[in-house]
């Protein structure tokens, strides 16, 4: 009887292994579009001040190397790639040290400072979303030349496509300059952005994408940069910005449902970082953090990009104690926690 029990366990284990390694269980590549949350260094290769290819950025990355990621280490899509059994980091498409053999299993076209709105990318002269899509079309041609038509078509269809953008549209555009805010109410601007998001998903679908994760935006009012300016609220989160985040995410989630019904064969999911990040910010000690109101870099109140420099005496020594790395971006540790949450609760259907 004991031997029979052991045999059953072995058979079950073998079945689970086969299931997890079957061709339909995993994706062959992760293809990324978006802003600084998922830019691995594309901005290093365009004329813009929106860069992070200098110390102390990347100090906890492999080899202590600043790559252009707005983090002390890896970013969310790196961890997601690793969770899918692919490589531990996703390279930037414009980085000349990588080639199509590297990009075949994962690539990011993201550009720090961009958004859905072309006017957002114009603020810091970064890559607009339509241009990211043009780079992807070029990638498809290179992939077909590298893998052959049939294999490349399979990669394109089976790959997981991830988007992460929208925060810059509000904080670096709508609330920073009068052009959009004089033309749209914030709810109307949300609808305008959602319309662009829908068109972008349809473009990807038309190019062969079927497995897509549409990313939501974080509690914008809780970013250190916004808390720093909230003098009346004693530097707490700016609730009106968080309300906008919730409203916009609700509209993106509705879009997800609509497109799943409209586009045959698509598997579109909504990956929402809002609540997991808010929980970390509100209860940092529960996740092993000491500080969530200010960032690790410099004073932690307003510095990001070039203002976050290696010589600032205030920069923290242990980024693992901080939720945020600079005034706008999470630390590597926070990114890992958020990524784990999304993989287990949203992206698991693609594993």
N, C-alpha and C positions, 0 to 999 in steps of 0.2 A: 504493500500500500504506500509506504514511504517513497519507494522507487517510482511508483506511478505519479505521486504528487510532484516529485522532482522533475520527472519527464514533462509533466504538464507546464510547470514553470518555465522550463527550457524552451518548450515549443512557443509559449506565449512571448517570451523574451525575443526569440528569433523572429516572430511575426511582427513585433513592435519595431525591431531594427529594420526589417524589410520595409515596413510601412513608412518609417521616417526617412529612409534613403531612396524611396521610389521616386521616379521622375516627376510625379505630380506633387510631391510633398514639399519641395523647396524651390526657390526661384534661382535662376542662373546668374542674375545680376540685379543690382539696385541702382536705379537711375534717378538723379536728384535735381530738382529745380527750386530756386528760392533766394533767400537773403543771407545775412551773416550767420544765422543760426545753423546753416548747412553749407556755407562757403568754405572750402578747404584750401583756398589760395588763388582763386581765379583773379581776384582784384590785384594780386601782385603783378599782373601782366597787362594792366590797363592804366592809363594816366588818371589816377584818382587819389585823394587823400584818405579814402576809406580803406585803410590797410592795417594789418597787424602782423607783418612779417619781420618783427623785431622783438627783442627781449623787453619785458619779461613774458610776453605771449609765448606759449609753447614750452615753458620751463619744465612742465611735467609730462610733456610729449616724449616719445621714444628718442633718446639721445639729447633731450633738452633743447629741441630744435623748434624755433618759431617758423610755422609753415604758412601763415596767412589765416589760420583758424582763429576766430575771436574767442579764445579760451586758453587756459593754462595747459590744456592737453587735448584730448579727443572731444569730438562733438557728437550729438545724438545719432546721426546717420552712420558714424563709424561703429558705434556700439550695436546698432541694428544690423549692420552688415555682418558683424561678428556673430550675432545671435542667429543669423540665418546660415551659419556655417561657411560664410564667404570670408574675405580678407578683413583684417582688423581696422583698416582705414580705407576710405573712399577718396581717390585722388581727384584733383581739380583738372578739368578738361584742358585748360590753357597752360598747364604746367608742362614745359618742354622736357622735363626729366622722366615723364611717363609717355607711353605709347599705346597703341590700340590693343595690344595684348594685355596691358594693365586695365584699360577701360572696359574690356569685354566682360568683366565680372562686376563692374561698378564704376560709376563716374558721376561727378557733380558739375552742373553748369551754373550753380548758384553764384550770386554776386552780392557781397555785403552792401547794404544801403538801398537795394532795389525793392520793388513792390509790384502789386498788380497794375498800378497806375503808372503810365509813362512819365508823368510829371514827377513822380517820386524818384525814379532812377536819375532824372535830370538834375536833381538837387546836388548830388555829389558826383555826377558824371560817371555813373556805373552802368552795368549791363542791364538793359530793360528786359522784361520777360519775353517779349517777342524775339529778341536777339538770342536769349537762352534757347528758345525753340529752334532758331536757325542753326545754332551750334549742334543741337540734337539731330537735326536732319543731316548735317555733315557727318556726325558720328555714325548714323545709320549707313551711309555710303561706305565709310571706312570699315565698319563692322562686316558688311557684306563682302568687301574685298578680302578681309582677313579670315572670316569663318566660312565663306561661301554662302550663296543665297539661302539654301534650306536651313542650315544651322543658325544663321543670323536671324532669319524669320522666326525661328523657334525662340531664340534669345529675346527678341523684341516682344513677342507675344507673352512669354512666360515671366519676363522681368517684373520686378516690383518698382513702380514709379512713385516717388515721394515728392510732395511739395511742402514748402514751409515759408510763408510770407504773409504780409498784411500789417504787421506792427509799424513798419516804416511809413506806410501809407497814412496812418493816423498821426503818429508822433513826430515824424520828420517832414510831413507834408501838410495834412489837413489842419493840424493845430499849430504848425510853425509858420505857415504862410497864408495870406488871405485869398489866394486865387481860388482854391476849391471851396473853402468855407464860405466865401461870398456867393458862390453859385449853388451849393448844396447844403441842406441841413445834414447833420451827421448821419441820420437814418437814410437819407437819400444817397449819401456818399457810400454807405455800407452796401446799398442796393447796386450802385454803380460798380463797386469792386466785385461783388458777387456775380454780376453779369460777366465781368472779365474772367473770373475764375471758371465759370461755366463754359465760356468759349474756349478757354485754354484746355480744359479737360476734354472737350469735344475734338479739339485739334490733335491732342495726344491719341485719343481713340481712333481718329482717322488715320493716324500714322502707325497703328497697330497695337497700341498699349491696351491692355485689358485688366491688369491688376494695378490699381491706383490708390494711394493714400493721400487724401486731401487734408493738409495740416491746418489746425486752428491756431489762434493766437493766445498768448499768455495773459495773465492779469496785468495789463500794461501799467496800471496805476501803482503797482507794487515794485516796479523796477527802481533801483536806487536813485537813478537820475530824476525820476518823477517825485519820489519821496523827499529828495533834497529840497526841491522847490515848494513843497507843501508846508509852508510856514504856519498857515492858519490851522492846519490839521496836525500840528506838532510832528511833522515829518512822518506821519502814518501814510498808508496807501491812499492814493487819490481815487476815491470810489467812483467818480463820474467816468473815469477812464476804464475802470474795471467793468462798469455797466456797459460801456461801448463794446468791450471785448466779449462780454456775454451775449449781447445782441448780435454782434457780427458772427460769432461762433454758431449761434442758433440758426442764422440764415445759411451758413455754410453746411450745417448738418441737414437742413431742409433741401438744399441743392443736391446733396449726396443722395438722398432718398429719391428725388425727382429723376436724376440722371440714371440711377440704377434701373428705373422703370422704363426710361426712354431709350437707352442704348443697349441693344441685345448683346449678351455675353460679357458685359463689363462687370467687374467686381470692384466697386468703389467704396472705400471706407473713410470715415472721418476720424482723424487722429487728433484728439483734443488735449493739449497740455495744460489747460487752464486749472482744473481742480487739483491734479497731482502737484503742480508747482505751488498753488496757493496753500495747500496743506503743508508743504515743506516750509514755506515762508511763515505761516502762522504757528507751526510747531517744530521749529528747527531742531530742538534737542531730541525729538523722537527719531530723527534721521541721522543723528550724530554731528549736527552742525552747532556752532556757537553763535554765529552772526547771520542775520538775514536782511537787516535794514540797510547796511552799507556793503560795498564790495571789497575784495581783497586788494585790488590795485590802487596804489597811492592813497588818497584820503577815503576812497571808496564812495564818494558822494556824486561826482559828476564826470570823472575821467573815463575815457575809452579811446581807442585808437592811439594817435600820437601823444595824447595827454597821459596815457598810461606808459610811463617809461621806466627803464631798468634802474635809474639812479634815484628814484623817489624813495626817501628814507621811511615813508609811512607804509609802503607795500608790505602786506602780511607775509609771514614766513611759511605758513601752512595753509594752503588754499582749501584743504579738505574741511576746514572749520567754517568755511564761508559758503553760503548758497550762491552768491554771485562773484564772478571773477572781476569784471569791470562794471561800470554803472548800468550796463545794458544787457550783459550776457552772463549766463550761468557758468559755474565752474565745471570742470570735468566730472566731478563727483555728482553734482546735480544732474548733469546730462545723462549720466549712467542710470540714475534712479528713474528719471522721466522715460528714458528709452526702454528700460526693463518693464515699466508699467505699460507702455504702449504695445510692446511685443506680446505681453501676456494677456492684455485685455482687448486689443484691437487687431493687431497684425498676426495673431496666432492662426487665423484661418488660412494664411498664406504659407505657413510652415509645413 
